[in-house]
Amino acid sequence: MSFMQETATRYGAVTKSDTTVLQFKALYIGGAGSVVLKEAGSGGDAITFSAVPVGTTLLVSGTRVMAASTATNIVWLDW
């Protein structure tokens, strides 16, 4: 199934943290900035998405939205 045919069944506000574990398949970005993520299933380094514009939905799986993120009003989505 493609993303556009599915709707999120779980979602919530993101509190940026280096320790809080989330499980998401997408993030909605309400306020522009960088988004620093820890990848799902990865014990490695975090990855930074720079200059993410307002209203973007990042189709990424992850486990953490790191405290270094500057984007605001982030909502996690899962289905």
Secondary structure as a PSIPRED ss2 file (coil, helix, strand):
# PSIPRED VFORMAT (PSIPRED V4.0)

   1 M C   1.000  0.000  0.000
   2 S C   1.000  0.000  0.000
   3 F H   0.000  1.000  0.000
   4 M H   0.000  1.000  0.000
   5 Q H   0.000  1.000  0.000
   6 E C   1.000  0.000  0.000
   7 T C   1.000  0.000  0.000
   8 A C   1.000  0.000  0.000
   9 T C   1.000  0.000  0.000
  10 R E   0.000  0.000  1.000
  11 Y E   0.000  0.000  1.000
  12 G E   0.000  0.000  1.000
  13 A E   0.000  0.000  1.000
  14 V C   1.000  0.000  0.000
  15 T C   1.000  0.000  0.000
  16 K C   1.000  0.000  0.000
  17 S C   1.000  0.000  0.000
  18 D C   1.000  0.000  0.000
  19 T C   1.000  0.000  0.000
  20 T C   1.000  0.000  0.000
  21 V C   1.000  0.000  0.000
  22 L C   1.000  0.000  0.000
  23 Q C   1.000  0.000  0.000
  24 F E   0.000  0.000  1.000
  25 K C   1.000  0.000  0.000
  26 A E   0.000  0.000  1.000
  27 L E   0.000  0.000  1.000
  28 Y E   0.000  0.000  1.000
  29 I E   0.000  0.000  1.000
  30 G E   0.000  0.000  1.000
  31 G E   0.000  0.000  1.000
  32 A C   1.000  0.000  0.000
  33 G E   0.000  0.000  1.000
  34 S E   0.000  0.000  1.000
  35 V E   0.000  0.000  1.000
  36 V E   0.000  0.000  1.000
  37 L E   0.000  0.000  1.000
  38 K E   0.000  0.000  1.000
  39 E E   0.000  0.000  1.000
  40 A C   1.000  0.000  0.000
  41 G C   1.000  0.000  0.000
  42 S C   1.000  0.000  0.000
  43 G C   1.000  0.000  0.000
  44 G C   1.000  0.000  0.000
  45 D C   1.000  0.000  0.000
  46 A C   1.000  0.000  0.000
  47 I E   0.000  0.000  1.000
  48 T E   0.000  0.000  1.000
  49 F E   0.000  0.000  1.000
  50 S E   0.000  0.000  1.000
  51 A E   0.000  0.000  1.000
  52 V E   0.000  0.000  1.000
  53 P C   1.000  0.000  0.000
  54 V C   1.000  0.000  0.000
  55 G C   1.000  0.000  0.000
  56 T E   0.000  0.000  1.000
  57 T E   0.000  0.000  1.000
  58 L E   0.000  0.000  1.000
  59 L C   1.000  0.000  0.000
  60 V C   1.000  0.000  0.000
  61 S C   1.000  0.000  0.000
  62 G E   0.000  0.000  1.000
  63 T E   0.000  0.000  1.000
  64 R E   0.000  0.000  1.000
  65 V E   0.000  0.000  1.000
  66 M C   1.000  0.000  0.000
  67 A C   1.000  0.000  0.000
  68 A C   1.000  0.000  0.000
  69 S C   1.000  0.000  0.000
  70 T C   1.000  0.000  0.000
  71 A C   1.000  0.000  0.000
  72 T E   0.000  0.000  1.000
  73 N E   0.000  0.000  1.000
  74 I E   0.000  0.000  1.000
  75 V E   0.000  0.000  1.000
  76 W E   0.000  0.000  1.000
  77 L E   0.000  0.000  1.000
  78 D E   0.000  0.000  1.000
  79 W C   1.000  0.000  0.000
